[in-house]
Amino acid sequence: RMLTFDDMNFNEPLRIYDKQLNDVRTRPTYVDSFAAFRASIRKGDVTVPKVPPGEPLATQCAHFVECIVTGKQPFTGGREGIAVVRALEAMQRSIRAGGREEQVALSS
């Protein structure tokens, strides 16, 4: 799945695309129209979930404080943070290697 977030779009800030980029090894070497280009990027349904209004960082901070005060389990924790860092590290390795595909470790 692919997710986009546009905090300037007040009606539909979050969109979830059912599929992702096509594999570059199976995609045509060129596309002859913008429509063909777009088709190579996204396929499948698009879901637009309702996002409650509010400033995202303030909402995140309020949730953090709530978890500390009540002992509630956070929506995301250390495992998700590690997964994000691993993905960012793989992207950095890819950039340094001129765009070479890099593996992302799923678990330690």
SELUM-773253 format. One line per field, with one value per atom (N, C-alpha, C, O, CB): x, y, z; residue number from 1. Coordinates in nm, 3 decimals. Glycine has a CB too. Example, Ala and Ser with C-alpha at 12.3 -4.5 7.8 and 13.67 -1.06 7.14 Angstrom:
2
east = (1.319|1.230|1.320|1.424|1.131|1.285|1.367|1.290|1.341|1.408);
north = (-0.569|-0.450|-0.330|-0.332|-0.447|-0.225|-0.106|0.003|0.114|-0.060);
up = (0.780|0.780|0.780|0.846|0.905|0.708|0.714|0.787|0.804|0.572);
i = (1|1|1|1|1|2|2|2|2|2);
// end
This chain:
108
east = (0.083|0.000|0.088|0.202|-0.095|0.029|0.099|0.008|-0.112|0.140|0.065|-0.012|0.044|0.166|-0.009|-0.046|-0.002|-0.071|-0.186|-0.033|-0.001|-0.057|-0.028|0.087|0.001|-0.133|-0.121|-0.192|-0.315|-0.182|-0.116|-0.178|-0.241|-0.307|-0.076|-0.223|-0.288|-0.423|-0.499|-0.197|-0.453|-0.581|-0.674|-0.665|-0.565|-0.763|-0.848|-0.959|-1.011|-0.908|-0.997|-1.105|-1.056|-1.123|-1.173|-0.942|-0.888|-0.737|-0.660|-0.918|-0.694|-0.550|-0.480|-0.360|-0.524|-0.554|-0.495|-0.558|-0.681|-0.512|-0.474|-0.522|-0.439|-0.317|-0.512|-0.509|-0.442|-0.469|-0.584|-0.491|-0.363|-0.374|-0.352|-0.258|-0.270|-0.439|-0.438|-0.313|-0.278|-0.559|-0.248|-0.127|-0.014|-0.031|-0.151|0.100|0.219|0.280|0.215|0.321|0.401|0.473|0.495|0.519|0.608|0.485|0.516|0.666|0.746|0.467|0.703|0.844|0.912|0.863|0.858|1.024|1.092|1.139|1.160|1.211|1.155|1.200|1.088|1.116|1.255|0.962|0.850|0.779|0.690|0.750|0.817|0.756|0.819|0.937|0.775|0.741|0.799|0.914|0.916|0.691|1.010|1.124|1.085|1.158|1.231|0.970|0.922|0.770|0.706|0.973|0.714|0.568|0.539|0.614|0.507|0.430|0.401|0.296|0.257|0.358|0.249|0.150|0.155|0.204|0.007|0.102|0.096|0.006|0.034|0.046|-0.103|-0.195|-0.123|-0.144|-0.317|-0.039|0.037|0.136|0.157|0.111|0.196|0.288|0.215|0.263|0.354|0.099|0.021|-0.022|-0.022|-0.102|-0.057|-0.100|0.014|-0.010|-0.151|0.138|0.252|0.281|0.356|0.376|0.222|0.249|0.144|0.179|0.254|0.016|-0.089|-0.190|-0.231|-0.159|-0.229|-0.336|-0.422|-0.375|-0.279|-0.547|-0.633|-0.715|-0.713|-0.551|-0.785|-0.875|-0.799|-0.686|-0.976|-0.865|-0.813|-0.910|-1.030|-0.793|-0.857|-0.938|-0.903|-0.786|-0.915|-1.007|-0.986|-1.052|-1.170|-1.046|-0.977|-1.036|-1.059|-0.991|-0.945|-1.156|-1.184|-1.071|-1.035|-1.323|-1.018|-0.911|-0.967|-1.011|-0.784|-0.964|-1.018|-0.939|-0.818|-1.015|-1.008|-0.937|-0.841|-0.858|-1.037|-0.743|-0.648|-0.506|-0.477|-0.659|-0.419|-0.279|-0.212|-0.214|-0.207|-0.152|-0.100|0.001|-0.008|-0.034|0.094|0.194|0.130|0.166|0.305|0.034|-0.036|-0.113|-0.115|-0.132|-0.176|-0.250|-0.155|-0.187|-0.325|-0.040|0.059|0.111|0.125|0.176|0.139|0.188|0.083|0.115|0.230|-0.043|-0.152|-0.165|-0.187|-0.286|-0.152|-0.158|-0.042|-0.061|-0.156|0.076|0.194|0.171|0.197|0.319|0.124|0.098|-0.010|0.002|0.055|-0.117|-0.224|-0.170|-0.208|-0.334|-0.081|-0.023|0.060|0.057|0.064|0.134|0.214|0.124|0.147|0.307|0.022|-0.065|-0.150|-0.167|-0.155|-0.204|-0.299|-0.237|-0.299|-0.411|-0.114|-0.053|-0.105|-0.076|-0.076|-0.182|-0.238|-0.125|-0.022|-0.336|-0.146|-0.049|-0.053|-0.162|-0.079|0.062|0.061|0.023|0.039|0.198|-0.028|-0.064|0.059|0.051|-0.125|0.172|0.299|0.402|0.394|0.346|0.499|0.599|0.738|0.767|0.567|0.822|0.961|0.980|1.068|1.035|0.900|0.916|0.889|0.961|0.821|0.784|0.753|0.862|0.898|0.616|0.914|1.023|1.147|1.211|1.058|1.180|1.294|1.272|1.364|1.319|1.150|1.119|1.137|1.189|0.975|1.095|1.112|1.260|1.303|1.040|1.337|1.481|1.549|1.635|1.546|1.512|1.572|1.540|1.626|1.523|1.417|1.379|1.459|1.507|1.227|1.473|1.550|1.697|1.759|1.538|1.753|1.892|1.910|2.009|1.938|1.814|1.821|1.813|1.883|1.708|1.727|1.718|1.850|1.895|1.605|1.913|2.041|2.148|2.228|2.085|2.152|2.248|2.223|2.317|2.239|2.096|2.061|2.109|2.162|1.910|2.089|2.134|2.285|2.335|2.092|2.356|2.503|2.551|2.659|2.563|2.472|2.510|2.452|2.447|2.463|2.409|2.360|2.221|2.188|2.455|2.142|2.005|1.988|1.881|1.959|2.094|2.085|1.979|1.963|2.223|1.906|1.805|1.873|1.973|1.721|1.819|1.875|1.770|1.651|1.924|1.814|1.724|1.699|1.787|1.784|1.578|1.543|1.524|1.443|1.413|1.599|1.586|1.449|1.412|1.699|1.374|1.240|1.241|1.152|1.155|1.340|1.349|1.495|1.580|1.263|1.520|1.660|1.683|1.794|1.697);
north = (-0.118|0.000|0.124|0.123|0.000|0.230|0.358|0.461|0.465|0.400|0.544|0.645|0.783|0.801|0.620|0.879|1.018|1.102|1.076|1.071|1.203|1.295|1.436|1.472|1.268|1.517|1.657|1.741|1.753|1.681|1.798|1.874|2.005|2.072|1.903|2.042|2.162|2.129|2.220|2.229|2.002|1.960|1.930|1.823|1.833|2.024|2.010|1.907|1.853|2.143|1.879|1.784|1.640|1.550|1.818|1.617|1.481|1.480|1.457|1.426|1.504|1.510|1.374|1.368|1.566|1.267|1.133|1.050|1.043|1.065|0.987|0.897|0.769|0.773|0.964|0.656|0.526|0.457|0.430|0.438|0.429|0.363|0.214|0.172|0.422|0.135|-0.009|-0.078|-0.186|-0.071|-0.019|-0.080|0.021|0.135|-0.135|-0.021|0.061|0.083|0.058|-0.002|0.128|0.146|0.011|-0.089|0.217|0.011|-0.112|-0.138|-0.044|-0.103|-0.262|-0.302|-0.247|-0.267|-0.457|-0.178|-0.117|-0.221|-0.188|-0.036|-0.345|-0.449|-0.495|-0.552|-0.568|-0.472|-0.514|-0.397|-0.417|-0.594|-0.275|-0.156|-0.129|-0.156|-0.032|-0.077|-0.043|0.057|0.134|0.016|0.056|0.146|0.291|0.381|0.105|0.315|0.452|0.450|0.346|0.511|0.565|0.581|0.693|0.790|0.612|0.679|0.777|0.879|0.961|0.705|0.876|0.976|0.990|0.902|0.938|1.102|1.122|1.018|0.970|1.264|0.983|0.881|0.747|0.678|0.864|0.711|0.586|0.593|0.495|0.556|0.710|0.728|0.710|0.639|0.867|0.774|0.762|0.617|0.570|0.853|0.547|0.408|0.321|0.220|0.354|0.357|0.277|0.302|0.227|0.307|0.407|0.441|0.383|0.326|0.590|0.397|0.355|0.267|0.293|0.477|0.163|0.075|0.040|0.044|-0.055|0.008|-0.034|0.081|0.192|-0.095|0.051|0.147|0.250|0.227|0.075|0.363|0.468|0.485|0.502|0.603|0.479|0.500|0.636|0.671|0.385|0.712|0.843|0.840|0.872|0.958|0.802|0.794|0.933|1.030|0.713|0.941|1.066|1.092|1.003|1.063|1.212|1.250|1.358|1.462|1.300|1.334|1.436|1.567|1.565|1.386|1.680|1.808|1.827|1.767|1.924|1.911|1.941|1.944|1.892|1.839|2.005|2.015|1.882|1.840|2.135|1.814|1.679|1.666|1.572|1.631|1.758|1.746|1.763|1.694|1.850|1.855|1.874|1.747|1.707|1.995|1.684|1.560|1.449|1.374|1.516|1.440|1.338|1.361|1.266|1.338|1.484|1.515|1.484|1.431|1.663|1.518|1.489|1.338|1.293|1.547|1.260|1.113|1.061|0.973|1.047|1.116|1.076|1.101|1.013|1.153|1.220|1.254|1.163|1.116|1.402|1.137|1.048|0.910|0.851|1.037|0.858|0.725|0.724|0.626|0.682|0.831|0.838|0.844|0.773|0.961|0.929|0.950|0.827|0.790|1.070|0.763|0.653|0.515|0.416|0.664|0.506|0.376|0.307|0.190|0.287|0.380|0.326|0.292|0.359|0.428|0.186|0.146|0.246|0.276|0.001|0.300|0.397|0.332|0.211|0.464|0.415|0.365|0.308|0.206|0.478|0.373|0.324|0.325|0.405|0.412|0.236|0.226|0.209|0.250|0.111|0.147|0.129|0.047|0.078|0.066|-0.058|-0.144|-0.065|-0.079|-0.265|0.016|0.097|0.200|0.228|0.166|0.257|0.353|0.290|0.349|0.412|0.169|0.097|0.068|0.081|-0.035|0.029|0.001|0.126|0.117|-0.052|0.240|0.366|0.398|0.435|0.483|0.384|0.413|0.319|0.362|0.401|0.192|0.097|0.135|0.126|-0.046|0.178|0.221|0.345|0.354|0.249|0.441|0.562|0.529|0.587|0.662|0.437|0.397|0.332|0.357|0.300|0.248|0.183|0.288|0.278|0.079|0.388|0.496|0.570|0.602|0.594|0.598|0.669|0.586|0.639|0.702|0.455|0.368|0.370|0.374|0.222|0.368|0.371|0.501|0.499|0.356|0.613|0.742|0.741|0.782|0.858|0.693|0.689|0.597|0.618|0.644|0.494|0.397|0.434|0.350|0.257|0.557|0.601|0.549|0.539|0.559|0.516|0.471|0.320|0.270|0.526|0.247|0.101|0.056|0.117|0.039|-0.050|-0.105|-0.163|-0.234|-0.214|-0.131|-0.178|-0.258|-0.227|-0.059|-0.360|-0.440|-0.368|-0.300|-0.581|-0.385|-0.330|-0.448|-0.537|-0.241|-0.448|-0.555|-0.546|-0.440|-0.546|-0.657|-0.656|-0.683|-0.636|-0.758|-0.756|-0.782|-0.804|-0.828|-0.906|-0.795|-0.812|-0.949|-0.980|-0.707);
up = (0.000|0.000|0.000|0.045|0.120|-0.052|-0.052|0.012|-0.015|-0.197|0.095|0.166|0.133|0.127|0.319|0.112|0.096|0.201|0.237|-0.048|0.251|0.349|0.304|0.278|0.492|0.294|0.254|0.359|0.356|0.111|0.450|0.559|0.513|0.593|0.665|0.388|0.334|0.271|0.239|0.232|0.253|0.197|0.315|0.376|0.103|0.346|0.464|0.445|0.543|0.500|0.319|0.292|0.288|0.340|0.162|0.227|0.211|0.237|0.144|0.069|0.361|0.384|0.372|0.344|0.520|0.391|0.391|0.281|0.271|0.529|0.199|0.094|0.101|0.114|-0.049|0.092|0.095|-0.038|-0.072|0.216|-0.111|-0.241|-0.221|-0.153|-0.343|-0.280|-0.259|-0.312|-0.265|-0.322|-0.408|-0.462|-0.464|-0.421|-0.604|-0.513|-0.506|-0.643|-0.745|-0.413|-0.645|-0.770|-0.837|-0.771|-0.746|-0.969|-1.042|-1.036|-1.030|-1.189|-1.038|-1.037|-1.162|-1.273|-1.030|-1.145|-1.259|-1.360|-1.477|-1.211|-1.317|-1.411|-1.503|-1.609|-1.334|-1.465|-1.549|-1.615|-1.697|-1.468|-1.580|-1.637|-1.774|-1.794|-1.543|-1.870|-2.000|-1.983|-1.887|-2.094|-2.076|-2.066|-2.090|-2.050|-2.165|-2.154|-2.173|-2.169|-2.186|-2.307|-2.146|-2.151|-2.250|-2.258|-2.009|-2.324|-2.429|-2.392|-2.476|-2.552|-2.268|-2.226|-2.074|-2.003|-2.274|-2.026|-1.882|-1.818|-1.708|-1.849|-1.885|-1.833|-1.815|-1.716|-1.926|-1.911|-1.901|-1.784|-1.713|-2.033|-1.766|-1.654|-1.521|-1.433|-1.659|-1.507|-1.384|-1.361|-1.248|-1.388|-1.468|-1.455|-1.405|-1.338|-1.590|-1.434|-1.387|-1.240|-1.177|-1.470|-1.185|-1.046|-0.951|-0.848|-1.029|-0.985|-0.892|-0.962|-1.075|-0.831|-0.892|-0.939|-0.820|-0.706|-1.008|-0.843|-0.733|-0.677|-0.729|-0.624|-0.571|-0.508|-0.426|-0.382|-0.421|-0.406|-0.320|-0.203|-0.224|-0.399|-0.082|0.038|0.096|0.110|0.143|0.131|0.192|0.330|0.343|0.102|0.434|0.568|0.626|0.591|0.662|0.715|0.784|0.884|0.962|0.854|0.881|0.973|1.065|1.018|0.896|1.196|1.287|1.275|1.253|1.432|1.289|1.278|1.395|1.501|1.272|1.374|1.480|1.427|1.319|1.592|1.503|1.464|1.498|1.614|1.535|1.399|1.421|1.536|1.614|1.296|1.547|1.654|1.791|1.885|1.634|1.803|1.931|1.968|2.084|1.924|1.869|1.892|1.938|2.030|1.765|1.873|1.909|2.051|2.128|1.809|2.085|2.220|2.325|2.431|2.229|2.296|2.391|2.412|2.525|2.339|2.305|2.317|2.402|2.486|2.177|2.381|2.458|2.607|2.690|2.409|2.640|2.781|2.838|2.951|2.794|2.760|2.806|2.840|2.940|2.698|2.756|2.781|2.909|2.984|2.662|2.933|3.055|3.178|3.276|3.052|3.173|3.289|3.320|3.436|3.265|3.215|3.235|3.223|3.262|3.137|3.171|3.148|3.022|2.999|3.266|2.943|2.818|2.720|2.717|2.754|2.642|2.540|2.424|2.374|2.488|2.381|2.271|2.138|2.120|2.259|2.047|1.913|1.845|1.776|1.827|1.862|1.807|1.918|2.012|1.685|1.906|2.011|1.954|1.842|2.103|2.033|1.994|1.868|1.787|2.105|1.851|1.732|1.604|1.506|1.740|1.606|1.488|1.463|1.349|1.504|1.571|1.558|1.496|1.409|1.693|1.540|1.484|1.335|1.255|1.561|1.299|1.158|1.072|0.960|1.143|1.123|1.049|1.033|0.923|1.122|1.139|1.132|1.033|0.956|1.271|1.034|0.938|0.794|0.707|0.966|0.770|0.634|0.594|0.481|0.626|0.686|0.656|0.631|0.542|0.772|0.708|0.687|0.550|0.482|0.798|0.510|0.378|0.267|0.166|0.362|0.286|0.187|0.177|0.067|0.222|0.290|0.290|0.220|0.143|0.433|0.246|0.177|0.027|-0.052|0.231|-0.012|-0.154|-0.219|-0.330|-0.172|-0.150|-0.203|-0.222|-0.327|-0.110|-0.121|-0.130|-0.241|-0.298|0.004|-0.273|-0.376|-0.512|-0.602|-0.336|-0.529|-0.659|-0.694|-0.812|-0.764|-0.595|-0.621|-0.624|-0.658|-0.750|-0.590|-0.588|-0.488|-0.382|-0.553|-0.523|-0.433|-0.310|-0.321|-0.505|-0.194|-0.067|0.009|0.003|0.019|0.080|0.162|0.295|0.348|0.187|0.346|0.477|0.572|0.546|0.470|0.682|0.781|0.847|0.898|0.887|0.846|0.903|1.052|1.124|0.835|1.101|1.244|1.281|1.196|1.285|1.410|1.454|1.511|1.553|1.557);
i = (1|1|1|1|1|2|2|2|2|2|3|3|3|3|3|4|4|4|4|4|5|5|5|5|5|6|6|6|6|6|7|7|7|7|7|8|8|8|8|8|9|9|9|9|9|10|10|10|10|10|11|11|11|11|11|12|12|12|12|12|13|13|13|13|13|14|14|14|14|14|15|15|15|15|15|16|16|16|16|16|17|17|17|17|17|18|18|18|18|18|19|19|19|19|19|20|20|20|20|20|21|21|21|21|21|22|22|22|22|22|23|23|23|23|23|24|24|24|24|24|25|25|25|25|25|26|26|26|26|26|27|27|27|27|27|28|28|28|28|28|29|29|29|29|29|30|30|30|30|30|31|31|31|31|31|32|32|32|32|32|33|33|33|33|33|34|34|34|34|34|35|35|35|35|35|36|36|36|36|36|37|37|37|37|37|38|38|38|38|38|39|39|39|39|39|40|40|40|40|40|41|41|41|41|41|42|42|42|42|42|43|43|43|43|43|44|44|44|44|44|45|45|45|45|45|46|46|46|46|46|47|47|47|47|47|48|48|48|48|48|49|49|49|49|49|50|50|50|50|50|51|51|51|51|51|52|52|52|52|52|53|53|53|53|53|54|54|54|54|54|55|55|55|55|55|56|56|56|56|56|57|57|57|57|57|58|58|58|58|58|59|59|59|59|59|60|60|60|60|60|61|61|61|61|61|62|62|62|62|62|63|63|63|63|63|64|64|64|64|64|65|65|65|65|65|66|66|66|66|66|67|67|67|67|67|68|68|68|68|68|69|69|69|69|69|70|70|70|70|70|71|71|71|71|71|72|72|72|72|72|73|73|73|73|73|74|74|74|74|74|75|75|75|75|75|76|76|76|76|76|77|77|77|77|77|78|78|78|78|78|79|79|79|79|79|80|80|80|80|80|81|81|81|81|81|82|82|82|82|82|83|83|83|83|83|84|84|84|84|84|85|85|85|85|85|86|86|86|86|86|87|87|87|87|87|88|88|88|88|88|89|89|89|89|89|90|90|90|90|90|91|91|91|91|91|92|92|92|92|92|93|93|93|93|93|94|94|94|94|94|95|95|95|95|95|96|96|96|96|96|97|97|97|97|97|98|98|98|98|98|99|99|99|99|99|100|100|100|100|100|101|101|101|101|101|102|102|102|102|102|103|103|103|103|103|104|104|104|104|104|105|105|105|105|105|106|106|106|106|106|107|107|107|107|107|108|108|108|108|108);
// end
